[in-house]
Amino acid sequence: MALLMVMLLSLLVYGIAERRMRACLASQKETLPNQIQQATEAPTLRWVFQLLLGIHCLKISREKQSNQVIEGLTPLRDKILLLFGPTVAEIYQLSYG
């Protein structure tokens, strides 16, 4: 029973995230490439996560200083991350607005 509840909650969160992402795409009149590189207004969240593969966070420490660098960002990945709002943009060191 508990496993069923966890699965149900996971699917609910996944569905909400996908709906919000698609709503942001529609409100900004944007599209994302699908698996065959054609523009689509309704990509799946799984495909969007696959497009984001390759982003890495590096923490560089020297003596008493520590810097965090995000590598692997491309214009497409920037566009996707900005769809998720200002909090995500701040995490990935992108300017939102």
C-alpha positions in Angstrom: 0.0 0.0 0.0 2.8 2.4 0.9 4.6 1.7 -2.4 1.4 2.4 -4.3 1.1 5.8 -2.6 4.8 6.7 -3.4 4.2 5.7 -7.0 1.0 7.8 -7.1 2.7 10.8 -5.7 5.6 10.5 -8.1 3.2 10.4 -11.1 1.3 13.4 -9.7 4.5 15.4 -9.4 5.7 14.3 -12.8 2.3 15.3 -14.4 2.3 18.7 -12.7 5.9 19.4 -13.8 5.1 18.4 -17.4 1.9 20.5 -17.5 3.8 23.6 -16.1 6.6 23.2 -18.6 4.1 22.9 -21.5 2.2 26.0 -20.2 5.4 28.0 -20.1 6.3 27.0 -23.6 2.8 28.0 -24.8 2.8 31.3 -23.0 6.2 32.2 -24.4 5.2 30.8 -27.9 8.4 28.7 -27.8 9.1 25.2 -29.1 11.7 22.5 -28.3 13.2 20.0 -30.7 11.8 16.5 -30.5 13.7 13.2 -31.1 13.9 13.8 -34.8 14.8 17.5 -34.4 11.4 18.9 -35.4 9.9 21.7 -33.3 7.2 20.6 -30.9 5.1 22.6 -28.4 4.3 19.6 -26.2 7.5 17.6 -25.4 7.4 15.0 -22.7 9.3 15.7 -19.5 11.4 12.6 -20.0 12.6 14.0 -23.3 13.4 17.4 -21.7 15.4 15.6 -19.0 17.3 13.8 -21.7 18.1 17.1 -23.4 19.5 18.4 -20.1 22.0 15.5 -19.8 25.5 16.7 -19.9 25.3 19.7 -17.5 27.9 19.4 -14.8 28.5 21.4 -11.6 32.2 21.8 -10.7 33.3 23.1 -7.3 36.8 24.6 -7.6 38.6 25.2 -4.3 41.9 27.1 -3.9 43.3 27.8 -0.5 40.4 29.7 1.2 38.4 30.5 -1.9 35.7 28.2 -3.4 34.0 28.8 -6.8 31.1 26.9 -8.3 31.2 26.5 -12.1 28.4 25.1 -14.3 29.6 23.6 -17.5 27.8 22.0 -20.4 25.3 24.7 -20.9 24.2 25.4 -24.5 21.6 27.8 -25.8 19.0 25.0 -25.9 19.7 24.0 -22.3 19.6 27.6 -21.2 16.2 28.0 -22.9 14.9 24.8 -21.1 16.2 25.9 -17.7 14.7 29.3 -18.0 11.3 27.7 -18.6 11.4 26.4 -15.0 11.5 29.9 -13.5 13.8 32.3 -11.6 14.8 29.8 -8.9 16.2 27.3 -11.3 17.9 30.1 -13.3 19.6 31.3 -10.1 20.8 27.7 -9.3 22.3 27.4 -12.8 23.8 31.0 -12.7 21.6 32.2 -15.6 20.0 35.7 -15.8 16.3 35.5 -15.7 14.1 38.1 -17.3 
